[in-house]
Amino acid sequence: MNRIVQRQGAAPPWVEIQGELEAAVDTFRSVLRQSWVRRAVRMLTLSRQPLRELSLADAQALRDREWEARERAYHESALAEVNTLVRKYNALAPYAVRRTYYVRDVELDRAYEEGAEDIIQELAGRLRSSRAGPGNPEDIAVRDEEDEQTVMRVQSQGNDVLRLRDLFRQWLRGRIS
């Protein structure tokens, strides 16, 4: 009987819902992870910490309660939709393959842990692409609101750490003069 069903391309209803559920979970996790990586990179680039000293453990431990509070409504509504699909799936699926509900805190912890490598890669990419002149490590390219590239000279302080506040000061001096 199973071979006949497989040849005809038919599947039980719970298998079709399983595909919808997997797609919904993957989409939610992808959006959550991308949102967190964007926020973390923005937060780290605006902080006064040297970006080159960030380790994978530091990136995994990074949290932002303000971001969590601001995004709480979206997270809860998206998880409510996913959990509705879980209920629908569990109503049709055999007992052995039923799923548990998705919880916001667990999904956030997962995003923090899985997004750490993306954060480090994004920061490394920004540090590499920020170098303006070939062979001139003291020129830094910065994009402004109009998406125009401005090249600034950064004085080396011996430890070769680029501070964002120095870039802003030089940028403001260039705008005022």
Secondary structure, DSSP 8 states (H G I E B T S, - for coil): -HHHHHHHT---HHHHHHHHHHHHHHHHHHHHHHHHHHHHHHHHHHSSS-GGG--HHHHHH---HHHHHHHHHHHHHHHHHHHHHHHHHHHHS-GGG------HHHHHHHHHHHHHHHHHHHHHHHHHHTEEETTEEEEEEEE-TT--EEEEE----SS----HHHHHHHHHHHHH-
